[in-house]
């Protein structure tokens, strides 16, 4: 139904152009106004099955599009922020010595800044990309101009190019993927997960957690999550939680 509405809209644009250029007398698509049922908005599609997650990660590694888009795809599951927060990321927001990304309040849905601890794998991706886009403002600039970030359809279009339909996976779906696995498989506390997702979380006294609350535990969670993703991608057997933590014990270095 969503496709039908979009097609009707496109037809209207074509006929209006035809009228303006004396190719048509009127916009006949207007006769269908009100005839299509309203498209219902559903939940963002997400892949949460470990085997399917592994397939998605391997597909991302084999992505044949631009390197910038591939880096955005590789980073998306590691940080699981909202698509708009990812595509508008600026280099000035990253502290590589602390392995920390600070998203300013004005770019957050809840209008509160968010600290995103970066796993070693996330830092490695950013180091590779820094050599290409590090002299500009945006981490993921538009292919047309460095003064603007990549479009809001960049990741979504890349997923479609890889063969993933909108009903299977979306850019927003990386958040649901992380939330499900961190809770049901890796068994992290729900309030820690929700805080990292930038959802409203309150302490036992009803007060909202500040942005630095549980930062060290969130650091550990993000590294465990990144190591779990690596293990799935390599089709390795499930590792006990303690072993997963030891895999990511190294501290990433800052880019040159």
N, C-alpha and C positions, 0 to 999 in steps of 0.2 A: 504493500500500500504506500509506503514511503517513496518507493521508486516511481509509482504511478503519479503521485503528487509532483515529484521532481520533473518527470517527463512533461506533465501538463504545463508546468511553469516554463520549461524550456521552449515548448511549442508557442506559448504566448509571447516570449521574447522574439522568436523567429518571425511570427506574424506581425508584431509591432514594427519590426525592422522592415518587413515587406511593405507595410503601409507607408512608412516614411520614405521608401525608395520607389513608390508607385508600382510595386509588384503585386499588391493585393488591395482589395477594397476594404476589408475589415478583418478583425481578429476572430476567427471562427472558434478558437479554443475557449473563448468566453462563454460559449453555449454550454460548456461542461461545468461551469461554476456551480458548486454545491452538489454536484452529482457523485463525487468521490467521498467515501466515509473518511472521517478524520483519522490520520495515522496515530496509533497509540505508541507512546514512548515507553520502552521497556528498560530493564536493567542493562548495564554495560556487560557485554559478553566477555567471559574470561575463561581461560584454560587453567584448571586446578589439578587435573590428574597428573601424577609424576611422570608417567610415560609420555603423555602428550606435551608436558612442559619440556622434557628432554628433546623431543622432536622439534619444538618451536625454537629452542636455543640453538640447535644445530642448523636449522633453517636460517636463523639470523646470522650465524657465522658464515654461511654460504651466500649471503645476500650479495647480489651483483650490481646494486645501484651505487649511489655516491658514498664515499667513505664517511662523510659527515652524517648522513642518514643512518648508515650502519652503526656508527658509534652511538647515536641516539637510541637505536634499537637495543644495542648491547647494554647501555647504561640504564634503560628504562626498568628492567626487572630488578636491578641492584639497588635502586633508590626508591622505586615505586611511589613517586610523587605524581601529582596530576599532570596530564599532558601539557597544559599551558605553562605550568611551572618549569617543566623540563625544557621545552623548546625556547623559552625566553631566558634561560640561564645565562648569566654574564660572568666572565672570568674574574671580575673583581669580587665576586661573592665566594670564591673558593680559597681556603687556607690549606695548602698542601702539607705544610709542616704539621698541622693539627689533624689532617685528613678530615676536614669538615667543610660542609657547604651550608652557608647561611642564606636562606631565602628571605628577602625583606617582606615586611608586613603588607606593603601595597600590592604585592603580587600573589598574596595568599587569599584563599576563599574566605577564611575566618578573620582576615585582617590582623593576624598575629604572625610575627616572624617564626620561621621553623629552622631548627638545626638538623642537618642531615649528616650523620656520621658516614664516612666513606670507607668501605671495605678496600682491602689491598687491590682487588680486581677492578673496582671502580676507579681508583687512582691510576692504575695502569692504562685504562681506556682513555682517561682524560690526559695523561701524559702523551700518549700517541697523538691525540687530537690537537694538543697544545701547539705542536710543531706546525700545524696547518692553519689553525684559526686563532692562535694565541695572541696575535698582534692586533686583533680587533676586539670589539666590545662583546659580541655574542659568542658563546661556545658553539652553538649550532646556527650559523648565519644562513640566510636565504641564498640559494645558488645564484640569484639575480643581483643581489647587492649585500654587502657586508654591513650596511647600516640598519638592516632589519633581520629579525630572527626567522628561522624556517617557518613555513606556513603551518597552520593548525591541522592541516590534512597530511602533513609530511609523514608521520609515523603510520597513520591509518592507511595511506596510499601504499606505503612500503609493505605493510602486512597483506594488503590485497594482492600486490605484485608477487608475494611469496605464496599466494594461494589460500590465504585465510580470509574467509568471508566475515562480514560484520556480525553475523549470528554466532561466530566462533570466537573471535578475539578482537579487542579494540585496544587503543592506547591506554584507556582508563582501566582495562582489564588486568594490567600488571599489578594494580593495587589489590584487587580481589584475589589474585593469585597469591601474593605475599601474605595477605591477611589469613587466608585459608590454611596455607602450609605452616606458617609460623605458629598458628594456634593448634591445629589438629595433628600436625606431624612433629614439629620441633618443640611444641608445648611451652611457648613463651607466654607470659602473663598477658591477658587481654588488654589491660590498661596500658602496658608498655607498647603493645602493637598499635593501639588506637592513638596513643600520643605521637608515635612516629608517623602515623597516617594523617596527622594534623587534625584529628577529630576532637571535639570538645570532651575533655576528660577531667573529672574532679576527684580530689583526694577524699579520704573518709570524712573529713570535716566539711565537705561541700565546696571547697575552694578549688579554683582552676589551677592545674599544674602550670608552673612557669616553664619557659622553653628549655632551661638547663636541667630540669628535673629528670632523674634517671638517665642522664646522658651516658654514663659509663656502661650501664646495662644495655642501653640502646646501641652503643658501639659494638658490644659483644654480640648482640642479636644480629646486627647488619653483617658482621663477618661470618657468623654461623650460617646465615641465610645465603651469602655469596658462595661459601664452600659447599653448601648443600646443592646449589644450582650447578656448580662445577661437577660435582659427583654425578648428578643426574645426566648432564650433558655427555660425560664420558661413559655413561651407562655402567658406572661402578656400583657394586652392592651398597646397600644402605650402611652408613657409618654410625656407630654409637655417637651420641651427642658430644662426649668428651673428646673423641677422636676428631670430630669435625672442628671443634674449637682449636685443637692443636695445629690443624692444617693452616689456619689463618693467623698464626701467632706472630708473624713477622710484621714489622712496621714499614709502610711504604715510604719511598723517598720522594722528595719534591722534584718537580721537573726542572731541567736546566734552564 
